[in-house]
Amino acid sequence: MMRPRLIEAARKARRNSYSPYSRLKVGAAVAAGSGKVYSSGNVENCCYALTICAERGALYHAVACGERRFTALAVTADTKEFVSPCGACRQVIWELAGDLEVVMVNRRGTTRTARLSSLYPLPYKKKSKGRLLNP
């Protein structure tokens, strides 16, 4: 099954997080339609706007490697609560991966799963004739 492999990849990526400012190490992994898994940890910068979240890092890596279809994304942090993708990540996930399954994992290994559409019900849509489309 893909889910355990995806969660493990996210956990491993979390170890490589560079998060000296928030001290919140986050890892994410995305399952591509090809069966490959791409992962990333968050990478912070003292100019916080330049920080890249783990979810975007994983997706950008996959797209840079030629992937265009995705089935699920896992995100994990060493927290009691579940960490879900931030708003910017939700928009990037929507555009690059669509309404996929998001698996959130806390430090106990407990999972919570949601479709992206339930986390981000009114996303910006791809451009049509130069305009962004909202639902």
C-alpha positions in Angstrom: 0.0 0.0 0.0 1.2 3.5 -0.8 0.2 5.3 2.4 2.9 3.8 4.7 5.6 4.4 2.1 4.4 8.0 1.7 4.3 8.7 5.5 7.8 7.2 5.9 9.1 9.4 3.1 7.6 12.5 4.8 9.1 11.5 8.2 12.5 11.1 6.6 12.3 14.5 4.8 11.3 16.1 8.1 14.7 15.2 9.5 16.4 17.3 6.8 14.2 20.4 7.6 16.1 23.6 8.0 13.9 25.5 10.5 16.1 27.5 12.9 13.5 30.3 13.3 10.2 28.5 13.9 11.8 25.3 15.2 8.9 23.5 13.6 10.3 20.7 11.4 7.8 19.6 8.8 8.2 16.9 6.2 6.0 16.2 3.2 5.9 13.6 0.5 3.7 13.4 -2.6 2.8 10.2 -4.5 3.0 10.6 -8.3 0.8 8.7 -10.8 4.1 7.0 -11.9 4.4 5.4 -8.5 7.4 7.5 -7.5 7.4 9.4 -4.2 8.9 12.9 -3.9 9.6 14.5 -0.6 11.0 17.6 1.1 11.4 19.2 4.4 10.6 22.9 5.1 13.5 25.3 4.4 13.3 28.6 6.3 15.0 31.9 5.7 15.5 34.9 8.0 13.4 36.8 5.5 10.4 34.6 6.3 8.7 35.3 3.0 11.4 33.3 1.3 10.7 30.2 3.3 9.5 27.1 1.3 7.1 24.8 3.0 7.7 21.1 2.8 4.5 20.5 0.8 5.5 23.0 -1.9 9.1 21.7 -1.9 7.9 18.1 -2.5 5.5 19.1 -5.3 8.0 21.4 -7.0 10.6 18.7 -7.0 8.1 16.2 -8.5 7.1 18.7 -11.2 10.7 19.6 -12.0 11.3 15.8 -12.5 8.4 15.7 -15.1 5.5 14.5 -13.0 2.1 15.9 -13.7 -0.3 13.4 -12.0 -0.5 12.9 -8.2 -2.6 10.7 -6.0 -1.9 11.7 -2.4 0.2 13.9 -0.2 1.4 13.3 3.4 2.5 16.0 5.8 4.0 15.3 9.2 5.5 17.3 12.1 6.7 16.4 15.6 3.5 18.0 17.1 0.6 16.8 19.2 -1.8 18.4 16.8 -2.1 17.6 13.1 -0.3 20.1 10.8 -2.2 20.8 7.6 -0.9 22.7 4.6 -0.9 26.5 4.9 -3.0 28.6 2.5 -0.2 29.1 0.0 0.4 25.4 -0.1 -3.2 24.6 -0.5 -3.3 26.8 -3.6 -0.2 25.3 -5.1 -1.5 21.8 -4.3 -4.8 22.6 -6.0 -3.1 23.9 -9.2 -0.5 21.2 -9.5 -2.3 18.2 -8.1 -6.0 18.9 -7.9 -8.4 17.5 -5.3 -6.1 14.9 -3.9 -6.0 13.1 -0.6 -4.0 14.9 2.1 -2.8 12.6 5.0 -1.7 14.6 8.1 0.4 12.7 10.7 1.2 13.8 14.2 4.1 12.7 16.4 2.2 9.7 17.7 1.8 8.4 14.2 -2.0 9.1 14.3 -3.3 10.0 10.9 -6.1 12.3 9.7 -7.1 12.3 6.1 -9.0 14.9 4.1 -9.6 15.8 0.5 -8.0 19.0 -0.5 -11.4 20.4 -1.4 -12.5 20.1 2.2 -9.4 22.0 3.4 -9.6 24.6 0.6 -13.2 24.9 -0.6 -12.9 28.0 -2.9 -9.5 27.8 -4.7 -8.4 30.1 -7.5 -8.8 28.2 -10.8 -6.3 28.2 -13.7 -6.4 31.1 -16.0 -8.8 31.3 -18.9 -8.3 34.1 -21.4 -6.0 35.9 -19.0 -8.3 35.9 -16.0 -8.2 33.9 -12.8 -11.4 32.0 -12.3 -13.0 31.4 -8.9 -15.8 28.9 -8.5 
